[in-house]
Amino acid sequence: AAYERPKSHSVWSLGTVMTLERHGFQAEVSRLLHIVAHSLYSDKSVFLRELISNASDACDKLRYLALTQPELLEGGGDLAVTLTIDKVAKTLTIADNGIGMNKDDLISHLGTIARSGSAKFAEELAGAKTQEQKVSLIGQFGVGFYSAFMVADKVEVISRKAGESQGWRWVADGTGEFTVETTDKPVRGTEIVLHLKKEEGEWLEAARLEHVIAKHSEHVALPIHLKDGAEEKHVNQQAALWTKSKSDITSEQ
């Protein structure tokens, strides 16, 4: 698909010129967004699994790169995923302190699909006979991020790449284009802010989020924290099964 030349204009803020660029989604991404948001899942909770998995992957990538570039861990190596509920703003934020993204990463990772794209995705989806097969397709095609649009009518991604000083903000409403601009972000990592649709208020309830994490993300090999107002708790308490000895694993597990 042809890539649309970005449109940009300058915004003055505190004496500094910041450029807000508008980019068109790759045509295949636009089609994929419609598929994911409207017809892929009967259980919308899968969005949380996918975004937590992406956050965990970002932390794993940083941990791997830091083996040879320890300076990337500036600010600390205690890697974690944090979910924050804001009932006033009606947002759910999934944040990590992993590798992060810069401007080029945001445009290439979130605006295009590097592999077979939505035509092949739609073909395989049509051939899937069970809901389980349909759910597995999203991971195979590496498009889990877009599941955020099942529950959100606007998604913000605020990120700073490890080893760099500039933060970036990516915003889209799931239609034809997205914007990218500079922003202040004091630490590395990525925050995905979901501006929830009116009918998706269940994702502002801590108990609902904990239930989904227990079902899909309990064994993520990183701490998952949940912030709800003044309360914060560590919600994935179980060690991954593959880290335990056989004698410590029950038949049910």
Buried (B, 14 or more C-beta within 10 A) or exposed (E): BEEBEBEBEEEEEEEEEEEBBBBBBBBBBBBBBBBBBEEBBEEBBBBBBBBBBBBBBBBBBBBEBBEEEEEBBEEEEEBBBBBBBBEEEBBBBBBBBBBBBBBEBBBEBBBBBEEBBBEEBBEBBEEBEEEEEBBEBBEEBEBBBBBBBBBBBBBBBBBBBBBBEEBBBBBBBBEBBBBBBBBEBEBBBBBBBBBBBEEBEBBBEBEBBBEBBEEBBBEBEBBBBBBBEEEEEEBBEEEEEEEEEEEEEEEEE
